[in-house]
Structures are given as C-alpha cells and as structure tokens.
Amino acid sequence: MKFEDVAPIEPVNVEEELYNEECFPYLRWFLADPDPVFLRSVDPTYNQETRSYSWSPVLGELELNEPDRDAVFEEFSSALNGEELGIARCYHPRHGLRILKAGRSLEVETCFECNTTIFRGAFSGFTGHATELDRQPPIMNAILDREGIRRNRPITPEERERLQRGEL
C-alpha cells in the first residue's frame, strides 16, 4: 500500500500503538491543510541505562513556509513507501516534524538512514520501510543549513574508513 493512496482519517481516540500502514490515514489527515508545521533538527541519543533510544533532543526548529512545507512533505513521504523492514537497522533520527492541526499536535522523528519513523502525540506509532538505505534528505538538510540550524550529520564513508585505520 502506498502512502499517497490512503484516504485521510482524523485521529479520534486512537489509543493503541500503530504499526506501518496503520499510521498512514492519520498522518495523511495531519498533512492535509495543516496549521503551522515545524522542521526539526534532532540529535540521536542512546540511553546507556535503558539500552534504548529515547525521544531525541531538538537542536533547532523552524516554521516552514508553504513551498518549503510541500517539498519537505514530499521528501518525508518517500521514506514511507517501500517494502516492510520490520525492525530498525540503526535508528539514528536526525530530522523531525511538529505538525499542528485543529488543536492537535503530532511529533514525528525519522531516521532516513534506515527509513524508520516514530510518531507521538495525537497517535503513537512506528513505520519501518526499506527503500534506499543510508541516505539523507537533501531538501530538509538544505533548509536547515539555509536557516543556520545545527545538524547532527552521519559519518561519511571516507570518515568511517579513516576511523577504522585509526586516523581520526
């Protein structure tokens, strides 16, 4: 099932955690004519005590104008289409959205390296779809860079090699 083919449904009394395509109708409702939308740069944080990732600290956030919002939604939607991955391969989220609509709020965190997205707010859920692994969203990154918002970037293949050789 493709994300863009799903009809939007307003999230009312959604109490259970949703998985993959179960999230799509509610997310489509938020993306259709939202109130303010904020793009976030987030820093993946690993909790040593619980041995899990917690909701990531926000490094910076900006309200998106309509053209940027549309481009970000298209780029974000691309991470939701693909074959089911099931379990996150890494989950190092570096990008997030805060979407407001009709007095409700939805926070979204995405790891584009493994295409895993987590939702909280008006509904809670998880999607994991393998499309093109180990990629970064150029539109979101360009907007954050243009606005001078700090980003936590992944290590490059060259840096990984230098690290393995003990040069970094």
Sequence and secondary structure as in RCSB ss.txt:
>XXXX:A:sequence
MKFEDVAPIEPVNVEEELYNEECFPYLRWFLADPDPVFLRSVDPTYNQETRSYSWSPVLGELELNEPDRDAVFEE
FSSALNGEELGIARCYHPRHGLRILKAGRSLEVETCFECNTTIFRGAFSGFTGHATELDRQPPIMNAILDREGIR
RNRPITPEERERLQRGEL
>XXXX:A:secstr
  GGGS      S  S EEGGGGHHHHHHHHSS S EEEEEE   EETTTTEE S  EEEEEE  HHHHHHHHHH
HHHTT SEE  S S     EEEEEEETTEEEEEEEETTTTEEEEEESS EEEEEESSSS   HHHHHHHHHTT  
      HHHHHHHHTT  
